[in-house]
């Protein structure tokens, strides 16, 4: 018990490393990652997997083009020829180990593909809404925030010791 009292309070980590870690994590969270299958938008890379466009399980994304009133071409001939409906924003074009593009897929959709079933939330499951209207295509980030259904919020608070004596403050008080 005495040993624990001597160790308390534990030493705080170096403030520079705390700030660096915080900055790096916030920078990672500011990236928008889109699931190619369901179109969900997230900010945490840990919630996504990358899947090759040659993955056989993607066949579950087939949609009869006669049922869709717009072109859902992704720009990838390998997928467009099979009439696979994906969100083009989920295409990852530069992988260091491969020259062919891949798809960014959320863990929920990946789990469904691993079970060899169509993801319930996938666009190919008649959850498409059509192309983005021209009025919404060129929005600034603040305009997107104004119409978004969800927001990522963060706050930075600076703590300081109020009892700290500073000679300059005492001079101002006495004058």
C-alpha positions as a Python dict, from the first residue, in 0.01 Angstrom:
ca = {
    (1, 'X'): (0, 0, 0),
    (2, 'X'): (282, 242, 85),
    (3, 'X'): (450, 164, -246),
    (4, 'X'): (139, 268, -434),
    (5, 'X'): (116, 591, -237),
    (6, 'X'): (477, 671, -324),
    (7, 'X'): (405, 609, -695),
    (8, 'X'): (97, 831, -689),
    (9, 'X'): (44, 1046, -882),
    (10, 'X'): (207, 879, -1179),
    (11, 'X'): (431, 1091, -1397),
    (12, 'X'): (264, 1252, -1696),
    (13, 'X'): (394, 1178, -2043),
    (14, 'X'): (596, 1434, -2233),
    (15, 'X'): (359, 1713, -2352),
    (16, 'X'): (519, 1722, -2698),
    (17, 'X'): (455, 1351, -2755),
    (18, 'X'): (99, 1391, -2624),
    (19, 'X'): (37, 1674, -2868),
    (20, 'X'): (201, 1485, -3156),
    (21, 'X'): (-11, 1176, -3089),
    (22, 'X'): (-324, 1389, -3065),
    (23, 'X'): (-242, 1576, -3386),
    (24, 'X'): (-171, 1253, -3577),
    (25, 'X'): (-494, 1089, -3460),
    (26, 'X'): (-700, 1396, -3548),
    (27, 'X'): (-536, 1414, -3890),
    (28, 'X'): (-624, 1048, -3951),
    (29, 'X'): (-984, 1114, -3852),
    (30, 'X'): (-1024, 1405, -4093),
    (31, 'X'): (-997, 1177, -4396),
    (32, 'X'): (-1329, 1079, -4552),
    (33, 'X'): (-1344, 709, -4634),
    (34, 'X'): (-1638, 582, -4838),
    (35, 'X'): (-1753, 222, -4849),
    (36, 'X'): (-1780, 120, -5215),
    (37, 'X'): (-2069, -116, -5137),
    (38, 'X'): (-2304, 78, -4910),
    (39, 'X'): (-2174, 432, -4961),
    (40, 'X'): (-2136, 500, -4588),
    (41, 'X'): (-1889, 772, -4496),
    (42, 'X'): (-1655, 721, -4203),
    (43, 'X'): (-1331, 872, -4078),
    (44, 'X'): (-1158, 581, -3904),
    (45, 'X'): (-938, 360, -4123),
    (46, 'X'): (-980, 71, -3879),
    (47, 'X'): (-1345, 36, -3985),
    (48, 'X'): (-1253, -46, -4345),
    (49, 'X'): (-1084, -321, -4543),
    (50, 'X'): (-947, -306, -4895),
    (51, 'X'): (-1074, -568, -5140),
    (52, 'X'): (-950, -639, -5490),
    (53, 'X'): (-1191, -569, -5774),
    (54, 'X'): (-1127, -930, -5884),
    (55, 'X'): (-1286, -1067, -5565),
    (56, 'X'): (-1547, -1327, -5667),
    (57, 'X'): (-1779, -1229, -5380),
    (58, 'X'): (-1846, -896, -5554),
    (59, 'X'): (-2082, -1085, -5788),
    (60, 'X'): (-2352, -1023, -5524),
    (61, 'X'): (-2352, -657, -5631),
    (62, 'X'): (-2500, -738, -5973),
    (63, 'X'): (-2797, -518, -6067),
    (64, 'X'): (-3017, -548, -6374),
    (65, 'X'): (-2948, -221, -6560),
    (66, 'X'): (-3304, -213, -6695),
    (67, 'X'): (-3431, -157, -6339),
    (68, 'X'): (-3216, 148, -6272),
    (69, 'X'): (-3318, 480, -6432),
    (70, 'X'): (-2961, 615, -6448),
    (71, 'X'): (-2614, 499, -6541),
    (72, 'X'): (-2435, 347, -6243),
    (73, 'X'): (-2103, 300, -6421),
    (74, 'X'): (-1810, 310, -6184),
    (75, 'X'): (-1542, 380, -6441),
    (76, 'X'): (-1391, 36, -6384),
    (77, 'X'): (-1455, -182, -6692),
    (78, 'X'): (-1405, -500, -6485),
    (79, 'X'): (-1707, -405, -6270),
    (80, 'X'): (-1914, -219, -6530),
    (81, 'X'): (-1914, -515, -6771),
    (82, 'X'): (-2068, -729, -6494),
    (83, 'X'): (-2320, -454, -6401),
    (84, 'X'): (-2194, -436, -6043),
    (85, 'X'): (-2327, -133, -5854),
    (86, 'X'): (-2073, 39, -5632),
    (87, 'X'): (-2007, 389, -5506),
    (88, 'X'): (-1719, 523, -5720),
    (89, 'X'): (-1591, 723, -5419),
    (90, 'X'): (-1496, 391, -5260),
    (91, 'X'): (-1245, 304, -5532),
    (92, 'X'): (-885, 300, -5410),
    (93, 'X'): (-668, 367, -5711),
    (94, 'X'): (-316, 349, -5571),
    (95, 'X'): (-206, 48, -5374),
    (96, 'X'): (167, -3, -5329),
    (97, 'X'): (148, -382, -5382),
    (98, 'X'): (-79, -372, -5686),
    (99, 'X'): (-133, -168, -5999),
    (100, 'X'): (-504, -250, -6031),
    (101, 'X'): (-759, -53, -5831),
    (102, 'X'): (-928, -192, -5523),
    (103, 'X'): (-1241, -115, -5323),
    (104, 'X'): (-1262, 31, -4976),
    (105, 'X'): (-1529, -168, -4789),
    (106, 'X'): (-1666, -114, -4438),
    (107, 'X'): (-1637, -402, -4193),
    (108, 'X'): (-2014, -468, -4201),
    (109, 'X'): (-2019, -513, -4579),
    (110, 'X'): (-1696, -714, -4566),
    (111, 'X'): (-1852, -953, -4316),
    (112, 'X'): (-2146, -1009, -4550),
    (113, 'X'): (-1915, -1073, -4845),
    (114, 'X'): (-1715, -1320, -4636),
    (115, 'X'): (-2044, -1503, -4567),
    (116, 'X'): (-2106, -1503, -4943),
    (117, 'X'): (-2423, -1294, -4925),
    (118, 'X'): (-2524, -953, -5058),
    (119, 'X'): (-2468, -685, -4792),
    (120, 'X'): (-2802, -569, -4657),
    (121, 'X'): (-2702, -201, -4677),
    (122, 'X'): (-2538, -223, -5020),
    (123, 'X'): (-2641, 10, -5300),
    (124, 'X'): (-2706, -300, -5513),
    (125, 'X'): (-2979, -397, -5267),
    (126, 'X'): (-3207, -128, -5416),
    (127, 'X'): (-3071, 138, -5181),
    (128, 'X'): (-2949, 370, -5456),
    (129, 'X'): (-3077, 724, -5471),
    (130, 'X'): (-2941, 834, -5806),
    (131, 'X'): (-2681, 1089, -5903),
    (132, 'X'): (-2604, 1391, -5686),
    (133, 'X'): (-2799, 1695, -5811),
    (134, 'X'): (-2585, 1964, -5975),
    (135, 'X'): (-2672, 2207, -5692),
    (136, 'X'): (-2501, 1979, -5439),
    (137, 'X'): (-2197, 1875, -5641),
    (138, 'X'): (-1971, 2172, -5569),
    (139, 'X'): (-2046, 2234, -5200),
    (140, 'X'): (-1777, 2369, -4972),
    (141, 'X'): (-1701, 2175, -4655),
    (142, 'X'): (-1897, 2421, -4443),
    (143, 'X'): (-2201, 2387, -4671),
    (144, 'X'): (-2174, 2008, -4642),
    (145, 'X'): (-2170, 2044, -4263),
    (146, 'X'): (-2485, 2254, -4275),
    (147, 'X'): (-2686, 1989, -4460),
    (148, 'X'): (-2518, 1677, -4315),
    (149, 'X'): (-2717, 1433, -4106),
    (150, 'X'): (-2422, 1366, -3875),
    (151, 'X'): (-2122, 1569, -3761),
    (152, 'X'): (-1777, 1489, -3628),
    (153, 'X'): (-1723, 1723, -3336),
    (154, 'X'): (-1405, 1788, -3144),
    (155, 'X'): (-1295, 2042, -2887),
    (156, 'X'): (-952, 2139, -2762),
    (157, 'X'): (-924, 2278, -2410),
    (158, 'X'): (-607, 2440, -2285),
    (159, 'X'): (-546, 2387, -1916),
    (160, 'X'): (-315, 2609, -1719),
    (161, 'X'): (-230, 2668, -1357),
    (162, 'X'): (-415, 2977, -1234),
    (163, 'X'): (-211, 2999, -915),
    (164, 'X'): (113, 3045, -1102),
    (165, 'X'): (295, 3363, -995),
    (166, 'X'): (421, 3588, -1269),
    (167, 'X'): (602, 3912, -1178),
    (168, 'X'): (461, 4095, -1479),
    (169, 'X'): (104, 4027, -1355),
    (170, 'X'): (183, 4156, -1008),
    (171, 'X'): (322, 4480, -1151),
    (172, 'X'): (8, 4539, -1349),
    (173, 'X'): (-204, 4481, -1041),
    (174, 'X'): (-16, 4732, -829),
    (175, 'X'): (-15, 5012, -1082),
}
